[in-house]
């Protein structure tokens, strides 16, 4: 009588391997989701920084709108308006009393601007009376000024640095810092 050699795996062996795979997946998927969310948040911070940098570069170039500004009009600068809870910024330029090239630029699909802080030795929550922050970049030197509200009705804020806190649905946060000297950078924490 010949002994038959079976090729293949038994049902128990297959179940053990499937159990190990399920255990590994259960342990790694939450880490991957957290990593993915943090990378999306970081990308949102970089996108917001790019929107602000583009606004600043337009001011540095002193680019006027030919249709809205005459040669005698003074270019006051370019601005970005940010509203807590939004995922986009309103951007444009200003000649005299006329706004031009206004548009909305999205910086995120999932992360939103949550809070604004004034920054000194620590971060202090900035309470906006008009519900929006307008950052104005001046022509030629690119320095910034911060307004509580629009350029027409806003109050000039006496702050050297503002922190813009972005948050994602997972509760993680990332900060974009803007100074009145024109520096724009991002960090994971507020000092």
Secondary structure, 3 states (H helix, E strand, C coil): CCCCCCCCCCHHHHHHHHHHHHHHHHHHHHHHHHHHHHHHHHHHHHHHHHHHHHHHHHHHHCCCCCCCCCCCCCEEEEEEEECCCCCEEEEEEEECCEEEEEEEEECCCCCEEEEEEEECCCEEECCCCCCCEEEEECCCCCCEEEEECCCCCCEEECCCEEEEEEECCCCCEEEEEEECCCCEEEECCCC
